[in-house]
Amino acid sequence: MVERGELTTEARNERIAAMTGEVEKLVLADNYLQTQALTLAELAGAGGLEAQSRLVRRLEREGKLDRAIEGLPDDAELAERAKRQGLTRPELAVLLAYSKIALYDKLVASRLVAESFFEQDLFAYFPQALGRDFPADVRGHRLRGEIIATVVTNELVNRVGPTFVSEIMEATGRSEDDIAAAYAVARDAFGLRALWADIEALDNRVPARAQAEMLRATVTLVERVALGLLRATESVDAGALVRELAPIVAELTTKLVGEEPRKSVRAMVRAGVDEALARRVARLEPLVAAVAIWRLGRSGGLEVGAVAPIYFAVGSKFAFDGLRGSAARLAAGGRWPKAAAEGLIESFDRFQAEITRQVLAQGVAGSASRAISAWSETRTDDTRRCLELLDEISPREENLVELAQLSVVEGALRRLVGG
């Protein structure tokens, strides 16, 4: 702009000086989030080591990482640590950095950096006054693609951790740019930026572990939403999906006020969290249903108000939330138990959606319970078998529900759905 005569050197210098405070805040915010990401990864302990080890090996295979040079443990040491601890904080810092390098290299060469939706990340890199006064110059920046890839990479890894992309790739086979787009949809459609800001405002007011658990709840939401979107779409159009999902999330949020899991709310309130914020965080778990409700509504041309009551009533009758929770608790035993648990969770998601679809297809008027009862009467034996199995495992302590039991229930539900 100076070379084109649109801004004098003196005016340029004045603007740079005026922006110093905001640049400081941008830099410190990035440092804060990197530290936060390390804390969340460290809290995972030995439970996170399997995924971290697989990421280390993948980066090695791709020639992006040399463990010996970076002081990371070899396979023998990783095996020794498996039952007692995860990577140390300095080791996690190395992994965080290399995961960003690997993701950036993929994104900068992808279609993502050219999409208009991600211009928000381009503008987020600069002080607000610069974007406000010179938007065309920001959009036309010669390093546009590199800046967008940098901002998207930093935020994604800082928010959901260094292994997020690699784990979602293993689960879905999708590319890094699709996964980054799915992350952005979850972030924007579910209003996570505002929620993150409110959780971070609790610094030095509540125990750090309480904040970490709240942040981990947002990570769980992003994981499940991303998986749902990636399994439902061939290509993730972030802008279009946010426009479709955000109103559904808003409507469900209104319907779920007062219906949040009480146990979660009480735990946060005991830690000193304001009840309203505690309810917002607890509401994330049932809000994951927005993706399934969106898919059902889109395929059947139905409104949220018609789909949601049936979907949640089906979930309650067949204890799908409890089944998913039991499966998730089995995922801590390493890669294969986690893969088995994720397979069960995917099945439970699919069965809940399919039962909802079948109930809606009947066109039975009246309450959700009446519609589900009418559907159940067409497959009495299979319904009774499922409910008996669910009753058999429900009195148990949560951590005593075994993989074999969940597999039997999954088979019974499969027959019920196939009816």
VOGU-3710 file (C-alpha; in Angstrom, 3 decimals, decimal comma):
1> mvergeltte> 0,000/0,000/0,000  2,915/2,336/0,670  4,466/1,381/-2,670  1,165/2,125/-4,435  0,985/5,530/-2,790  -2,180/4,675/-0,843  -0,503/5,099/2,546  2,443/7,239/3,552  5,323/5,767/5,514  4,451/8,027/8,447
11> arneriaamt> 0,816/6,920/8,422  1,929/3,291/8,182  4,193/3,731/11,215  1,427/5,387/13,201  -0,932/2,503/12,460  1,684/-0,080/13,460  2,287/1,707/16,761  -1,464/1,960/17,429  -1,901/-1,772/16,851  0,803/-2,847/19,305
21> geveklvlad> -1,577/-3,578/22,171  -3,862/-5,743/20,060  -0,935/-7,660/18,562  0,292/-8,363/22,098  -3,126/-9,798/22,971  -3,185/-11,973/19,842  0,252/-13,405/20,611  -0,503/-13,992/24,292  -3,835/-15,633/23,443  -2,008/-18,118/21,219
31> nylqtqaltl> 0,518/-18,835/23,979  -2,322/-19,296/26,479  -4,082/-21,807/24,240  -0,910/-23,792/23,586  -0,334/-24,079/27,334  -3,962/-25,094/27,808  -3,640/-27,759/25,106  -0,624/-29,239/26,886  -2,536/-29,325/30,173  -5,478/-31,175/28,610
41> aelagaggle> -3,159/-33,666/26,911  -1,212/-34,164/30,132  -4,404/-34,838/32,115  -5,187/-37,748/29,794  -2,172/-39,512/31,350  -1,546/-43,108/30,306  -4,983/-43,177/28,685  -3,760/-40,864/25,942  -0,463/-42,640/25,323  -1,747/-45,109/22,732
51> aqsrlvrrle> -3,017/-42,393/20,391  0,084/-40,278/21,012  2,345/-43,234/20,208  0,515/-43,928/16,950  0,881/-40,279/15,952  4,619/-40,387/16,701  5,013/-43,494/14,529  2,994/-41,974/11,695  5,076/-38,799/11,723  8,203/-40,970/11,655
61> regkldraie> 6,926/-42,996/8,676  6,201/-39,760/6,817  9,744/-38,506/7,510  8,542/-35,529/9,544  9,931/-36,551/12,943  13,139/-38,088/14,338  12,502/-39,372/17,837  16,167/-39,573/18,758  16,813/-35,952/17,819  13,732/-34,720/19,673
71> glpddaelae> 14,300/-36,842/22,775  11,033/-38,733/22,487  10,822/-42,257/23,984  11,377/-45,313/21,787  8,823/-48,110/21,458  10,279/-50,060/24,383  9,971/-47,052/26,683  6,457/-46,339/25,437  5,452/-49,921/26,219  6,953/-49,572/29,688
81> rakrqgltrp> 5,009/-46,387/30,340  1,700/-47,693/29,021  0,256/-48,563/32,430  1,726/-45,813/34,554  2,009/-42,496/32,671  1,672/-40,722/29,385  4,153/-38,448/27,695  5,711/-35,780/29,889  4,813/-32,139/29,363  8,048/-31,335/27,417
91> elavllaysk> 7,444/-34,420/25,240  3,872/-33,321/24,627  5,167/-29,883/23,609  7,302/-31,557/20,929  4,345/-33,619/19,702  2,104/-30,544/19,672  4,595/-28,685/17,489  5,096/-31,530/15,022  1,368/-32,222/14,753  0,922/-28,565/13,760
101> ialydklvas> 3,702/-28,761/11,181  2,170/-31,888/9,635  -1,353/-30,456/9,539  -0,215/-27,102/8,155  1,632/-28,827/5,297  -1,604/-30,568/4,288  -3,943/-27,616/4,693  -1,822/-25,040/2,880  -1,981/-27,192/-0,256  -5,700/-27,979/0,083
111> rlvaesffeq> -8,945/-26,482/-1,216  -9,733/-25,233/2,291  -7,584/-22,093/2,076  -9,496/-20,903/-0,997  -12,963/-21,201/0,551  -14,719/-17,976/1,493  -15,878/-19,483/4,810  -12,303/-19,491/6,084  -11,773/-15,806/5,357  -12,801/-15,301/8,993
121> dlfayfpqal> -9,530/-16,996/9,948  -7,589/-14,721/7,607  -9,106/-11,625/9,242  -8,636/-13,096/12,732  -4,871/-13,062/12,135  -4,767/-9,263/11,792  -5,693/-6,478/14,232  -9,347/-5,537/13,750  -8,621/-1,999/12,531  -6,551/-3,328/9,650
131> grdfpadvrg> -9,315/-5,648/8,471  -11,953/-2,968/8,933  -10,117/-0,227/7,032  -8,408/-2,292/4,342  -10,508/-5,469/3,742  -9,586/-5,787/0,074  -5,873/-5,717/0,890  -6,317/-8,372/3,576  -8,266/-10,612/1,180  -5,632/-10,116/-1,495
141> hrlrgeiiat> -2,633/-10,704/0,775  0,096/-12,584/-1,049  0,301/-15,039/1,882  -3,459/-15,507/2,165  -3,298/-19,313/1,937  -0,382/-19,607/4,333  -2,066/-17,352/6,901  -5,380/-19,247/6,785  -3,578/-22,593/7,088  -1,579/-21,260/10,049
151> vvtnelvnrv> -4,603/-19,890/11,918  -6,778/-22,960/11,291  -3,962/-25,311/12,304  -3,119/-23,415/15,480  -6,712/-23,154/16,664  -7,652/-26,738/15,847  -4,652/-28,358/17,527  -4,771/-25,983/20,497  -8,465/-26,657/21,045  -8,824/-30,391/20,446
161> gptfvseime> -5,282/-31,681/20,849  -2,405/-33,038/18,766  -3,937/-36,478/18,097  -7,428/-35,307/17,041  -6,805/-35,241/13,297  -4,903/-38,523/13,175  -7,561/-40,328/15,230  -10,418/-39,017/13,080  -8,468/-40,001/9,957  -8,080/-43,538/11,300
171> atgrseddia> -11,785/-43,733/12,104  -13,120/-42,301/8,838  -10,363/-42,376/6,216  -11,108/-38,727/5,405  -8,536/-36,072/4,496  -7,070/-33,434/6,786  -8,934/-30,584/5,103  -12,303/-32,330/5,489  -11,541/-32,945/9,169  -10,508/-29,319/9,703
181> aayavardaf> -13,728/-28,192/7,999  -15,809/-30,519/10,207  -14,074/-29,072/13,269  -14,985/-25,547/12,134  -18,626/-26,565/11,630  -18,813/-27,972/15,160  -17,172/-24,849/16,560  -19,450/-22,354/14,815  -22,771/-24,236/14,706  -22,583/-25,015/18,436
191> glralwadie> -21,301/-21,577/19,494  -18,171/-22,967/21,119  -16,096/-19,802/20,929  -18,406/-18,019/23,362  -18,479/-21,059/25,634  -14,673/-21,378/25,598  -14,359/-17,704/26,540  -16,697/-18,171/29,511  -14,844/-21,262/30,723  -11,482/-19,508/30,421
201> aldnrvpara> -12,861/-16,526/32,357  -12,947/-18,858/35,383  -9,139/-18,773/35,678  -8,123/-18,578/39,351  -11,791/-18,722/40,393  -12,381/-22,485/40,198  -9,936/-25,426/40,342  -7,965/-25,852/37,128  -9,084/-29,476/36,897  -12,729/-28,367/36,864
211> qaemlratvt> -11,995/-26,052/33,945  -10,109/-28,837/32,183  -13,059/-31,208/32,540  -15,377/-28,561/31,085  -13,024/-28,058/28,156  -12,791/-31,803/27,631  -16,584/-31,874/27,335  -16,285/-29,481/24,379  -13,624/-31,714/22,820  -15,953/-34,718/23,124
221> lvervalgll> -18,696/-32,749/21,392  -16,372/-31,734/18,547  -15,201/-35,337/18,097  -18,706/-36,773/17,906  -20,053/-33,986/15,691  -17,069/-34,249/13,345  -17,462/-38,023/13,087  -21,172/-37,649/12,396  -20,630/-35,033/9,691  -17,809/-36,925/8,012
231> ratesvdaga> -19,864/-40,121/7,900  -22,877/-38,252/6,517  -21,218/-36,223/3,758  -18,882/-36,861/0,864  -17,393/-33,373/1,073  -17,655/-30,944/3,973  -18,984/-27,561/2,835  -18,378/-25,740/6,107  -20,376/-22,611/5,328  -23,454/-24,490/4,118
241> lvrelapiva> -23,369/-26,926/7,032  -23,107/-24,159/9,623  -26,122/-22,439/8,057  -28,124/-25,677/8,210  -27,007/-26,895/11,634  -26,903/-23,668/13,661  -30,713/-23,125/13,684  -31,241/-26,776/14,694  -28,741/-26,406/17,545  -30,454/-23,197/18,655
251> elttklvgee> -33,895/-24,828/18,656  -32,661/-27,922/20,482  -30,878/-25,748/23,033  -34,193/-24,094/23,871  -35,924/-27,466/24,182  -33,154/-28,878/26,396  -33,076/-26,046/28,937  -33,777/-27,690/32,279  -33,141/-31,178/30,858  -29,363/-31,225/31,346
261> prksvramvr> -27,768/-34,294/33,023  -28,142/-33,451/36,730  -25,064/-35,361/37,866  -22,806/-33,302/35,588  -24,387/-30,013/36,666  -24,024/-30,806/40,365  -20,357/-31,756/39,987  -19,519/-28,457/38,294  -21,510/-26,370/40,737  -19,715/-28,050/43,655
271> agvdealarr> -16,440/-26,967/42,039  -17,591/-23,347/42,091  -18,954/-23,003/38,556  -21,994/-20,772/38,064  -25,063/-22,973/37,571  -26,026/-21,349/34,267  -22,597/-22,070/32,800  -22,618/-25,566/34,285  -25,915/-26,238/32,522  -24,534/-24,976/29,199
281> varleplvaa> -21,608/-27,383/29,445  -23,800/-30,301/30,560  -26,141/-29,584/27,656  -23,381/-30,394/25,160  -23,890/-34,128/25,630  -27,522/-34,250/24,448  -26,861/-31,521/21,862  -24,750/-33,973/19,861  -28,125/-35,277/18,675  -28,382/-32,198/16,426
291> vaiwrlgrsg> -26,400/-33,966/13,699  -28,665/-37,027/13,649  -31,786/-34,857/13,790  -30,431/-32,748/10,924  -29,848/-35,886/8,830  -33,299/-37,295/9,580  -34,985/-33,998/8,856  -33,082/-33,513/5,616  -33,830/-37,008/4,314  -37,509/-36,908/5,301
301> glevgavapi> -38,249/-33,241/4,721  -39,270/-32,845/8,365  -38,905/-29,999/10,843  -36,863/-30,251/14,034  -40,056/-30,022/16,055  -41,306/-33,239/14,487  -38,060/-35,231/14,667  -36,555/-34,233/18,034  -39,314/-35,504/20,380  -39,307/-38,928/18,728
311> yfavgskfaf> -35,506/-39,094/18,643  -35,116/-38,293/22,336  -38,008/-40,565/23,348  -36,420/-43,459/21,429  -33,160/-42,697/23,195  -34,876/-42,816/26,564  -36,833/-46,033/25,910  -33,777/-47,964/24,729  -31,219/-46,235/26,991  -28,999/-45,203/24,100
321> dglrgsaarl> -27,174/-42,509/26,103  -26,306/-45,044/28,770  -25,120/-47,544/26,159  -22,897/-44,960/24,501  -21,512/-43,901/27,876  -20,727/-47,506/28,827  -19,016/-48,059/25,479  -16,976/-44,858/25,841  -15,673/-46,000/29,225  -14,339/-49,171/27,587
331> aaggrwpkaa> -12,203/-47,121/25,200  -9,475/-46,483/27,774  -7,814/-49,868/27,306  -5,795/-49,080/24,188  -6,252/-48,941/20,436  -8,329/-52,089/19,907  -10,711/-51,635/22,833  -11,148/-48,053/21,678  -11,855/-49,155/18,099  -14,395/-51,684/19,392
341> aegliesfdr> -16,010/-49,062/21,613  -16,208/-46,543/18,763  -17,788/-49,201/16,557  -20,449/-49,818/19,184  -21,103/-46,097/19,621  -21,489/-45,706/15,866  -23,954/-48,623/15,855  -25,972/-47,171/18,720  -26,111/-43,819/16,916  -27,280/-45,515/13,735
351> fqaeitrqvl> -29,906/-47,641/15,525  -31,379/-44,664/17,365  -31,655/-42,734/14,109  -33,134/-45,687/12,216  -35,751/-46,441/14,868  -36,671/-42,749/14,838  -36,987/-42,848/11,053  -39,215/-45,920/11,166  -41,434/-44,451/13,889  -41,833/-41,224/11,927
361> aqgvagsasr> -42,604/-43,160/8,759  -45,687/-44,678/10,418  -47,295/-41,244/10,651  -48,941/-42,040/13,992  -50,507/-38,920/15,471  -50,199/-37,968/19,121  -47,359/-38,115/21,603  -43,890/-39,544/20,990  -44,555/-42,381/23,436  -47,726/-43,340/21,580
371> aisawsetrt> -45,920/-43,387/18,241  -43,093/-45,531/19,649  -45,551/-47,924/21,287  -47,343/-48,377/17,964  -44,039/-49,149/16,285  -42,996/-51,568/19,062  -46,242/-53,504/18,669  -45,152/-54,483/15,161  -42,102/-56,292/16,598  -43,143/-57,334/20,078
381> ddtrrclell> -40,657/-60,149/20,654  -37,602/-58,180/19,549  -38,657/-55,169/21,625  -39,164/-57,316/24,729  -35,774/-59,000/24,227  -33,979/-55,628/23,993  -35,701/-54,216/27,045  -34,911/-57,353/29,078  -31,221/-57,111/28,172  -31,125/-53,408/28,987
391> deispreenl> -32,791/-54,059/32,329  -30,240/-56,772/33,060  -27,209/-54,522/32,623  -28,669/-51,224/33,879  -28,427/-51,920/37,645  -24,699/-52,547/37,378  -22,101/-49,966/38,268  -21,110/-48,082/35,112  -17,551/-49,397/35,026  -18,720/-53,037/35,272
401> velaqlsvve> -20,613/-53,134/31,967  -18,455/-55,321/29,733  -17,755/-55,323/26,025  -19,426/-58,731/25,632  -22,625/-57,434/27,226  -22,726/-54,392/24,984  -22,079/-56,589/21,947  -25,056/-58,792/22,853  -27,260/-55,715/23,279  -25,969/-54,369/19,960
411> galrrlvgg> -26,977/-57,620/18,244  -30,444/-57,493/19,775  -30,907/-53,900/18,647  -29,715/-54,838/15,168  -32,475/-57,478/14,948  -34,998/-55,002/16,337  -34,114/-52,408/13,716  -34,146/-55,027/10,953  -37,581/-56,141/12,295
//
